[in-house]
Amino acid sequence: MYKVVAIGANQVSANMAFDGKIITFQTYEEAELFLKESQQKVFLPDNYKLIIKKE
C-alpha cells in the first residue's frame, strides 16, 4: 500500500485524505499518477512538497 504525503520544510507531514479517510493506493504507479494530478490542481505553500510513502 502507498499513500501521498505533503512534507513541510520543518518536517511536518500531512496525509492526503478525502472525507476524513486517508487515501491509499495498491501500486506505486497509482500513487504517482495521483501525486502528479494533485501537483497540478492543489496549491501547497512553497515550503511543502508531495512524496509517496510505502506502508
CHARMM-style PDB file with segment names, atoms N, HN, CA, C and O in Angstrom:
ATOM      1  N   MET     1       0.849  -1.177   0.000  1.00  0.00      PROA
ATOM      2  CA  MET     1       0.000   0.000   0.000  1.00  0.00      PROA
ATOM      3  C   MET     1       0.899   1.246   0.000  1.00  0.00      PROA
ATOM      4  O   MET     1       1.973   1.266   0.600  1.00  0.00      PROA
ATOM      5  N   TYR     2       0.422   2.264  -0.686  1.00  0.00      PROA
ATOM      6  HN  TYR     2      -0.451   2.247  -1.173  1.00  0.00      PROA
ATOM      7  CA  TYR     2       1.154   3.517  -0.799  1.00  0.00      PROA
ATOM      8  C   TYR     2       0.211   4.666  -0.479  1.00  0.00      PROA
ATOM      9  O   TYR     2      -1.003   4.551  -0.642  1.00  0.00      PROA
ATOM     10  N   LYS     3       0.781   5.773  -0.021  1.00  0.00      PROA
ATOM     11  HN  LYS     3       1.768   5.866   0.112  1.00  0.00      PROA
ATOM     12  CA  LYS     3      -0.015   6.976   0.196  1.00  0.00      PROA
ATOM     13  C   LYS     3       0.813   8.194  -0.189  1.00  0.00      PROA
ATOM     14  O   LYS     3       2.043   8.165  -0.152  1.00  0.00      PROA
ATOM     15  N   VAL     4       0.121   9.254  -0.558  1.00  0.00      PROA
ATOM     16  HN  VAL     4      -0.878   9.277  -0.588  1.00  0.00      PROA
ATOM     17  CA  VAL     4       0.768  10.508  -0.905  1.00  0.00      PROA
ATOM     18  C   VAL     4       0.720  11.405   0.327  1.00  0.00      PROA
ATOM     19  O   VAL     4      -0.327  11.582   0.950  1.00  0.00      PROA
ATOM     20  N   VAL     5       1.877  11.962   0.660  1.00  0.00      PROA
ATOM     21  HN  VAL     5       2.728  11.818   0.155  1.00  0.00      PROA
ATOM     22  CA  VAL     5       2.012  12.762   1.866  1.00  0.00      PROA
ATOM     23  C   VAL     5       2.637  14.110   1.515  1.00  0.00      PROA
ATOM     24  O   VAL     5       3.566  14.176   0.710  1.00  0.00      PROA
ATOM     25  N   ALA     6       2.128  15.181   2.118  1.00  0.00      PROA
ATOM     26  HN  ALA     6       1.374  15.127   2.772  1.00  0.00      PROA
ATOM     27  CA  ALA     6       2.738  16.500   1.988  1.00  0.00      PROA
ATOM     28  C   ALA     6       3.720  16.673   3.143  1.00  0.00      PROA
ATOM     29  O   ALA     6       3.354  16.503   4.306  1.00  0.00      PROA
ATOM     30  N   ILE     7       4.968  17.012   2.818  1.00  0.00      PROA
ATOM     31  HN  ILE     7       5.265  17.150   1.874  1.00  0.00      PROA
ATOM     32  CA  ILE     7       6.015  17.198   3.819  1.00  0.00      PROA
ATOM     33  C   ILE     7       6.466  18.654   3.785  1.00  0.00      PROA
ATOM     34  O   ILE     7       6.800  19.179   2.723  1.00  0.00      PROA
ATOM     35  N   GLY     8       6.477  19.303   4.944  1.00  0.00      PROA
ATOM     36  HN  GLY     8       6.207  18.876   5.807  1.00  0.00      PROA
ATOM     37  CA  GLY     8       6.921  20.683   5.040  1.00  0.00      PROA
ATOM     38  C   GLY     8       8.411  20.776   5.304  1.00  0.00      PROA
ATOM     39  O   GLY     8       9.044  19.795   5.695  1.00  0.00      PROA
ATOM     40  N   ALA     9       8.964  21.952   5.090  1.00  0.00      PROA
ATOM     41  HN  ALA     9       8.450  22.748   4.772  1.00  0.00      PROA
ATOM     42  CA  ALA     9      10.384  22.183   5.325  1.00  0.00      PROA
ATOM     43  C   ALA     9      10.751  21.897   6.776  1.00  0.00      PROA
ATOM     44  O   ALA     9      11.893  21.539   7.066  1.00  0.00      PROA
ATOM     45  N   ASN    10       9.807  22.049   7.676  1.00  0.00      PROA
ATOM     46  HN  ASN    10       8.880  22.340   7.439  1.00  0.00      PROA
ATOM     47  CA  ASN    10      10.049  21.777   9.097  1.00  0.00      PROA
ATOM     48  C   ASN    10       9.750  20.321   9.462  1.00  0.00      PROA
ATOM     49  O   ASN    10       9.639  19.976  10.639  1.00  0.00      PROA
ATOM     50  N   GLN    11       9.618  19.459   8.421  1.00  0.00      PROA
ATOM     51  HN  GLN    11       9.708  19.740   7.466  1.00  0.00      PROA
ATOM     52  CA  GLN    11       9.370  18.022   8.556  1.00  0.00      PROA
ATOM     53  C   GLN    11       7.977  17.667   9.088  1.00  0.00      PROA
ATOM     54  O   GLN    11       7.747  16.531   9.503  1.00  0.00      PROA
ATOM     55  N   VAL    12       7.060  18.615   9.080  1.00  0.00      PROA
ATOM     56  HN  VAL    12       7.247  19.538   8.743  1.00  0.00      PROA
ATOM     57  CA  VAL    12       5.671  18.327   9.425  1.00  0.00      PROA
ATOM     58  C   VAL    12       5.034  17.651   8.230  1.00  0.00      PROA
ATOM     59  O   VAL    12       5.193  18.119   7.102  1.00  0.00      PROA
ATOM     60  N   SER    13       4.311  16.549   8.451  1.00  0.00      PROA
ATOM     61  HN  SER    13       4.182  16.169   9.367  1.00  0.00      PROA
ATOM     62  CA  SER    13       3.684  15.833   7.340  1.00  0.00      PROA
ATOM     63  C   SER    13       2.169  15.840   7.476  1.00  0.00      PROA
ATOM     64  O   SER    13       1.615  15.901   8.574  1.00  0.00      PROA
ATOM     65  N   ALA    14       1.521  15.774   6.319  1.00  0.00      PROA
ATOM     66  HN  ALA    14       1.971  15.724   5.427  1.00  0.00      PROA
ATOM     67  CA  ALA    14       0.059  15.723   6.275  1.00  0.00      PROA
ATOM     68  C   ALA    14      -0.346  14.687   5.240  1.00  0.00      PROA
ATOM     69  O   ALA    14       0.083  14.764   4.088  1.00  0.00      PROA
ATOM     70  N   ASN    15      -1.159  13.729   5.630  1.00  0.00      PROA
ATOM     71  HN  ASN    15      -1.507  13.667   6.565  1.00  0.00      PROA
ATOM     72  CA  ASN    15      -1.654  12.712   4.710  1.00  0.00      PROA
ATOM     73  C   ASN    15      -2.743  13.300   3.832  1.00  0.00      PROA
ATOM     74  O   ASN    15      -3.519  14.146   4.276  1.00  0.00      PROA
ATOM     75  N   MET    16      -2.799  12.851   2.589  1.00  0.00      PROA
ATOM     76  HN  MET    16      -2.169  12.163   2.229  1.00  0.00      PROA
ATOM     77  CA  MET    16      -3.877  13.248   1.693  1.00  0.00      PROA
ATOM     78  C   MET    16      -5.098  12.427   2.090  1.00  0.00      PROA
ATOM     79  O   MET    16      -5.016  11.207   2.233  1.00  0.00      PROA
ATOM     80  N   ALA    17      -6.231  13.103   2.268  1.00  0.00      PROA
ATOM     81  HN  ALA    17      -6.298  14.094   2.153  1.00  0.00      PROA
ATOM     82  CA  ALA    17      -7.440  12.416   2.724  1.00  0.00      PROA
ATOM     83  C   ALA    17      -8.658  12.970   2.000  1.00  0.00      PROA
ATOM     84  O   ALA    17      -8.645  14.086   1.480  1.00  0.00      PROA
ATOM     85  N   PHE    18      -9.707  12.161   1.982  1.00  0.00      PROA
ATOM     86  HN  PHE    18      -9.718  11.255   2.404  1.00  0.00      PROA
ATOM     87  CA  PHE    18     -10.997  12.556   1.419  1.00  0.00      PROA
ATOM     88  C   PHE    18     -12.069  12.122   2.398  1.00  0.00      PROA
ATOM     89  O   PHE    18     -12.132  10.951   2.772  1.00  0.00      PROA
ATOM     90  N   ASP    19     -12.911  13.053   2.816  1.00  0.00      PROA
ATOM     91  HN  ASP    19     -12.859  14.004   2.512  1.00  0.00      PROA
ATOM     92  CA  ASP    19     -13.952  12.781   3.809  1.00  0.00      PROA
ATOM     93  C   ASP    19     -13.382  12.150   5.080  1.00  0.00      PROA
ATOM     94  O   ASP    19     -13.992  11.259   5.672  1.00  0.00      PROA
ATOM     95  N   GLY    20     -12.202  12.627   5.490  1.00  0.00      PROA
ATOM     96  HN  GLY    20     -11.707  13.350   5.009  1.00  0.00      PROA
ATOM     97  CA  GLY    20     -11.596  12.158   6.725  1.00  0.00      PROA
ATOM     98  C   GLY    20     -10.896  10.818   6.633  1.00  0.00      PROA
ATOM     99  O   GLY    20     -10.383  10.326   7.639  1.00  0.00      PROA
ATOM    100  N   LYS    21     -10.860  10.208   5.447  1.00  0.00      PROA
ATOM    101  HN  LYS    21     -11.277  10.607   4.631  1.00  0.00      PROA
ATOM    102  CA  LYS    21     -10.217   8.910   5.276  1.00  0.00      PROA
ATOM    103  C   LYS    21      -8.951   9.080   4.433  1.00  0.00      PROA
ATOM    104  O   LYS    21      -8.992   9.667   3.352  1.00  0.00      PROA
ATOM    105  N   ILE    22      -7.828   8.562   4.935  1.00  0.00      PROA
ATOM    106  HN  ILE    22      -7.794   8.084   5.813  1.00  0.00      PROA
ATOM    107  CA  ILE    22      -6.557   8.665   4.226  1.00  0.00      PROA
ATOM    108  C   ILE    22      -6.648   7.896   2.914  1.00  0.00      PROA
ATOM    109  O   ILE    22      -7.105   6.754   2.877  1.00  0.00      PROA
ATOM    110  N   ILE    23      -6.207   8.540   1.846  1.00  0.00      PROA
ATOM    111  HN  ILE    23      -5.835   9.468   1.876  1.00  0.00      PROA
ATOM    112  CA  ILE    23      -6.241   7.930   0.528  1.00  0.00      PROA
ATOM    113  C   ILE    23      -5.022   7.013   0.389  1.00  0.00      PROA
ATOM    114  O   ILE    23      -3.889   7.448   0.596  1.00  0.00      PROA
ATOM    115  N   THR    24      -5.257   5.745   0.038  1.00  0.00      PROA
ATOM    116  HN  THR    24      -6.177   5.391  -0.130  1.00  0.00      PROA
ATOM    117  CA  THR    24      -4.175   4.791  -0.173  1.00  0.00      PROA
ATOM    118  C   THR    24      -4.309   4.176  -1.563  1.00  0.00      PROA
ATOM    119  O   THR    24      -5.383   4.186  -2.165  1.00  0.00      PROA
ATOM    120  N   PHE    25      -3.196   3.641  -2.053  1.00  0.00      PROA
ATOM    121  HN  PHE    25      -2.324   3.633  -1.564  1.00  0.00      PROA
ATOM    122  CA  PHE    25      -3.132   3.066  -3.386  1.00  0.00      PROA
ATOM    123  C   PHE    25      -2.478   1.695  -3.319  1.00  0.00      PROA
ATOM    124  O   PHE    25      -1.584   1.464  -2.504  1.00  0.00      PROA
ATOM    125  N   GLN    26      -2.923   0.793  -4.175  1.00  0.00      PROA
ATOM    126  HN  GLN    26      -3.649   0.981  -4.837  1.00  0.00      PROA
ATOM    127  CA  GLN    26      -2.378  -0.562  -4.223  1.00  0.00      PROA
ATOM    128  C   GLN    26      -0.990  -0.596  -4.857  1.00  0.00      PROA
ATOM    129  O   GLN    26      -0.141  -1.392  -4.458  1.00  0.00      PROA
ATOM    130  N   THR    27      -0.761   0.277  -5.854  1.00  0.00      PROA
ATOM    131  HN  THR    27      -1.451   0.924  -6.178  1.00  0.00      PROA
ATOM    132  CA  THR    27       0.521   0.268  -6.555  1.00  0.00      PROA
ATOM    133  C   THR    27       1.187   1.631  -6.495  1.00  0.00      PROA
ATOM    134  O   THR    27       0.536   2.656  -6.291  1.00  0.00      PROA
ATOM    135  N   TYR    28       2.501   1.617  -6.678  1.00  0.00      PROA
ATOM    136  HN  TYR    28       3.030   0.785  -6.844  1.00  0.00      PROA
ATOM    137  CA  TYR    28       3.267   2.861  -6.719  1.00  0.00      PROA
ATOM    138  C   TYR    28       2.810   3.716  -7.899  1.00  0.00      PROA
ATOM    139  O   TYR    28       2.729   4.940  -7.789  1.00  0.00      PROA
ATOM    140  N   GLU    29       2.514   3.077  -9.016  1.00  0.00      PROA
ATOM    141  HN  GLU    29       2.580   2.083  -9.106  1.00  0.00      PROA
ATOM    142  CA  GLU    29       2.107   3.797 -10.221  1.00  0.00      PROA
ATOM    143  C   GLU    29       0.813   4.568 -10.009  1.00  0.00      PROA
ATOM    144  O   GLU    29       0.679   5.694 -10.490  1.00  0.00      PROA
ATOM    145  N   GLU    30      -0.144   3.974  -9.293  1.00  0.00      PROA
ATOM    146  HN  GLU    30      -0.035   3.060  -8.903  1.00  0.00      PROA
ATOM    147  CA  GLU    30      -1.403   4.676  -8.977  1.00  0.00      PROA
ATOM    148  C   GLU    30      -1.124   5.892  -8.097  1.00  0.00      PROA
ATOM    149  O   GLU    30      -1.682   6.967  -8.321  1.00  0.00      PROA
ATOM    150  N   ALA    31      -0.274   5.722  -7.111  1.00  0.00      PROA
ATOM    151  HN  ALA    31       0.179   4.849  -6.929  1.00  0.00      PROA
ATOM    152  CA  ALA    31       0.070   6.829  -6.219  1.00  0.00      PROA
ATOM    153  C   ALA    31       0.802   7.925  -6.986  1.00  0.00      PROA
ATOM    154  O   ALA    31       0.569   9.112  -6.755  1.00  0.00      PROA
ATOM    155  N   GLU    32       1.677   7.533  -7.889  1.00  0.00      PROA
ATOM    156  HN  GLU    32       1.867   6.569  -8.077  1.00  0.00      PROA
ATOM    157  CA  GLU    32       2.431   8.508  -8.675  1.00  0.00      PROA
ATOM    158  C   GLU    32       1.506   9.323  -9.575  1.00  0.00      PROA
ATOM    159  O   GLU    32       1.680  10.535  -9.709  1.00  0.00      PROA
ATOM    160  N   LEU    33       0.527   8.668 -10.190  1.00  0.00      PROA
ATOM    161  HN  LEU    33       0.386   7.684 -10.081  1.00  0.00      PROA
ATOM    162  CA  LEU    33      -0.439   9.371 -11.028  1.00  0.00      PROA
ATOM    163  C   LEU    33      -1.236  10.372 -10.194  1.00  0.00      PROA
ATOM    164  O   LEU    33      -1.435  11.511 -10.616  1.00  0.00      PROA
ATOM    165  N   PHE    34      -1.692   9.953  -9.012  1.00  0.00      PROA
ATOM    166  HN  PHE    34      -1.530   9.028  -8.669  1.00  0.00      PROA
ATOM    167  CA  PHE    34      -2.422  10.851  -8.116  1.00  0.00      PROA
ATOM    168  C   PHE    34      -1.548  12.036  -7.708  1.00  0.00      PROA
ATOM    169  O   PHE    34      -2.018  13.173  -7.680  1.00  0.00      PROA
ATOM    170  N   LEU    35      -0.280  11.775  -7.394  1.00  0.00      PROA
ATOM    171  HN  LEU    35       0.102  10.851  -7.417  1.00  0.00      PROA
ATOM    172  CA  LEU    35       0.644  12.843  -6.999  1.00  0.00      PROA
ATOM    173  C   LEU    35       0.783  13.861  -8.128  1.00  0.00      PROA
ATOM    174  O   LEU    35       0.706  15.066  -7.885  1.00  0.00      PROA
ATOM    175  N   LYS    36       0.985  13.395  -9.351  1.00  0.00      PROA
ATOM    176  HN  LYS    36       1.047  12.416  -9.548  1.00  0.00      PROA
ATOM    177  CA  LYS    36       1.156  14.304 -10.487  1.00  0.00      PROA
ATOM    178  C   LYS    36      -0.101  15.127 -10.728  1.00  0.00      PROA
ATOM    179  O   LYS    36      -0.016  16.328 -10.983  1.00  0.00      PROA
ATOM    180  N   GLU    37      -1.267  14.494 -10.648  1.00  0.00      PROA
ATOM    181  HN  GLU    37      -1.337  13.518 -10.440  1.00  0.00      PROA
ATOM    182  CA  GLU    37      -2.521  15.234 -10.825  1.00  0.00      PROA
ATOM    183  C   GLU    37      -2.724  16.240  -9.703  1.00  0.00      PROA
ATOM    184  O   GLU    37      -3.212  17.345  -9.943  1.00  0.00      PROA
ATOM    185  N   SER    38      -2.357  15.871  -8.482  1.00  0.00      PROA
ATOM    186  HN  SER    38      -1.961  14.974  -8.286  1.00  0.00      PROA
ATOM    187  CA  SER    38      -2.508  16.762  -7.334  1.00  0.00      PROA
ATOM    188  C   SER    38      -1.605  17.976  -7.457  1.00  0.00      PROA
ATOM    189  O   SER    38      -2.006  19.085  -7.103  1.00  0.00      PROA
ATOM    190  N   GLN    39      -0.392  17.781  -7.953  1.00  0.00      PROA
ATOM    191  HN  GLN    39      -0.066  16.881  -8.241  1.00  0.00      PROA
ATOM    192  CA  GLN    39       0.535  18.901  -8.108  1.00  0.00      PROA
ATOM    193  C   GLN    39      -0.018  19.940  -9.073  1.00  0.00      PROA
ATOM    194  O   GLN    39       0.284  21.126  -8.942  1.00  0.00      PROA
ATOM    195  N   GLN    40      -0.821  19.514 -10.038  1.00  0.00      PROA
ATOM    196  HN  GLN    40      -1.066  18.551 -10.144  1.00  0.00      PROA
ATOM    197  CA  GLN    40      -1.406  20.436 -10.994  1.00  0.00      PROA
ATOM    198  C   GLN    40      -2.636  21.144 -10.445  1.00  0.00      PROA
ATOM    199  O   GLN    40      -2.949  22.256 -10.871  1.00  0.00      PROA
ATOM    200  N   LYS    41      -3.342  20.510  -9.499  1.00  0.00      PROA
ATOM    201  HN  LYS    41      -3.087  19.607  -9.153  1.00  0.00      PROA
ATOM    202  CA  LYS    41      -4.627  21.034  -9.029  1.00  0.00      PROA
ATOM    203  C   LYS    41      -4.587  21.628  -7.619  1.00  0.00      PROA
ATOM    204  O   LYS    41      -5.379  22.515  -7.300  1.00  0.00      PROA
ATOM    205  N   VAL    42      -3.679  21.152  -6.785  1.00  0.00      PROA
ATOM    206  HN  VAL    42      -3.036  20.432  -7.044  1.00  0.00      PROA
ATOM    207  CA  VAL    42      -3.644  21.565  -5.385  1.00  0.00      PROA
ATOM    208  C   VAL    42      -2.532  22.588  -5.192  1.00  0.00      PROA
ATOM    209  O   VAL    42      -1.399  22.383  -5.626  1.00  0.00      PROA
ATOM    210  N   PHE    43      -2.873  23.687  -4.535  1.00  0.00      PROA
ATOM    211  HN  PHE    43      -3.793  23.854  -4.182  1.00  0.00      PROA
ATOM    212  CA  PHE    43      -1.877  24.707  -4.260  1.00  0.00      PROA
ATOM    213  C   PHE    43      -1.335  24.510  -2.856  1.00  0.00      PROA
ATOM    214  O   PHE    43      -2.050  24.686  -1.869  1.00  0.00      PROA
ATOM    215  N   LEU    44      -0.068  24.143  -2.780  1.00  0.00      PROA
ATOM    216  HN  LEU    44       0.513  24.000  -3.581  1.00  0.00      PROA
ATOM    217  CA  LEU    44       0.605  23.967  -1.500  1.00  0.00      PROA
ATOM    218  C   LEU    44       1.553  25.137  -1.271  1.00  0.00      PROA
ATOM    219  O   LEU    44       2.068  25.714  -2.229  1.00  0.00      PROA
ATOM    220  N   PRO    45       1.788  25.491  -0.014  1.00  0.00      PROA
ATOM    221  CA  PRO    45       2.802  26.514   0.254  1.00  0.00      PROA
ATOM    222  C   PRO    45       4.148  26.069  -0.315  1.00  0.00      PROA
ATOM    223  O   PRO    45       4.410  24.873  -0.443  1.00  0.00      PROA
ATOM    224  N   ASP    46       4.996  27.032  -0.653  1.00  0.00      PROA
ATOM    225  HN  ASP    46       4.784  28.004  -0.549  1.00  0.00      PROA
ATOM    226  CA  ASP    46       6.296  26.726  -1.257  1.00  0.00      PROA
ATOM    227  C   ASP    46       7.166  25.824  -0.399  1.00  0.00      PROA
ATOM    228  O   ASP    46       8.030  25.119  -0.920  1.00  0.00      PROA
ATOM    229  N   ASN    47       6.949  25.836   0.906  1.00  0.00      PROA
ATOM    230  HN  ASN    47       6.246  26.409   1.330  1.00  0.00      PROA
ATOM    231  CA  ASN    47       7.798  25.030   1.784  1.00  0.00      PROA
ATOM    232  C   ASN    47       7.280  23.601   1.958  1.00  0.00      PROA
ATOM    233  O   ASN    47       7.765  22.876   2.826  1.00  0.00      PROA
ATOM    234  N   TYR    48       6.301  23.184   1.146  1.00  0.00      PROA
ATOM    235  HN  TYR    48       5.906  23.773   0.441  1.00  0.00      PROA
ATOM    236  CA  TYR    48       5.778  21.815   1.185  1.00  0.00      PROA
ATOM    237  C   TYR    48       6.040  21.123  -0.146  1.00  0.00      PROA
ATOM    238  O   TYR    48       6.059  21.765  -1.196  1.00  0.00      PROA
ATOM    239  N   LYS    49       6.241  19.811  -0.096  1.00  0.00      PROA
ATOM    240  HN  LYS    49       6.225  19.289   0.757  1.00  0.00      PROA
ATOM    241  CA  LYS    49       6.351  19.011  -1.309  1.00  0.00      PROA
ATOM    242  C   LYS    49       5.572  17.725  -1.094  1.00  0.00      PROA
ATOM    243  O   LYS    49       5.378  17.293   0.042  1.00  0.00      PROA
ATOM    244  N   LEU    50       5.130  17.120  -2.173  1.00  0.00      PROA
ATOM    245  HN  LEU    50       5.287  17.471  -3.096  1.00  0.00      PROA
ATOM    246  CA  LEU    50       4.399  15.855  -2.098  1.00  0.00      PROA
ATOM    247  C   LEU    50       5.370  14.698  -2.343  1.00  0.00      PROA
ATOM    248  O   LEU    50       6.217  14.756  -3.234  1.00  0.00      PROA
ATOM    249  N   ILE    51       5.229  13.658  -1.539  1.00  0.00      PROA
ATOM    250  HN  ILE    51       4.541  13.610  -0.815  1.00  0.00      PROA
ATOM    251  CA  ILE    51       6.047  12.453  -1.696  1.00  0.00      PROA
ATOM    252  C   ILE    51       5.133  11.232  -1.602  1.00  0.00      PROA
ATOM    253  O   ILE    51       3.996  11.325  -1.141  1.00  0.00      PROA
ATOM    254  N   ILE    52       5.647  10.100  -2.045  1.00  0.00      PROA
ATOM    255  HN  ILE    52       6.571  10.025  -2.420  1.00  0.00      PROA
ATOM    256  CA  ILE    52       4.931   8.825  -1.930  1.00  0.00      PROA
ATOM    257  C   ILE    52       5.603   8.000  -0.842  1.00  0.00      PROA
ATOM    258  O   ILE    52       6.818   7.806  -0.861  1.00  0.00      PROA
ATOM    259  N   LYS    53       4.803   7.514   0.110  1.00  0.00      PROA
ATOM    260  HN  LYS    53       3.815   7.671   0.125  1.00  0.00      PROA
ATOM    261  CA  LYS    53       5.330   6.677   1.190  1.00  0.00      PROA
ATOM    262  C   LYS    53       4.724   5.283   1.078  1.00  0.00      PROA
ATOM    263  O   LYS    53       3.536   5.132   0.794  1.00  0.00      PROA
ATOM    264  N   LYS    54       5.545   4.277   1.301  1.00  0.00      PROA
ATOM    265  HN  LYS    54       6.511   4.400   1.532  1.00  0.00      PROA
ATOM    266  CA  LYS    54       5.072   2.898   1.332  1.00  0.00      PROA
ATOM    267  C   LYS    54       4.685   2.541   2.748  1.00  0.00      PROA
ATOM    268  O   LYS    54       5.394   2.875   3.698  1.00  0.00      PROA
ATOM    269  N   GLU    55       3.562   1.862   2.891  1.00  0.00      PROA
ATOM    270  HN  GLU    55       2.986   1.591   2.120  1.00  0.00      PROA
ATOM    271  CA  GLU    55       3.110   1.451   4.220  1.00  0.00      PROA
ATOM    272  C   GLU    55       3.508   0.037   4.511  1.00  0.00      PROA
ATOM    273  OT1 GLU    55       3.210  -0.479   5.588  1.00  0.00      PROA
TER     274      GLU     55
END
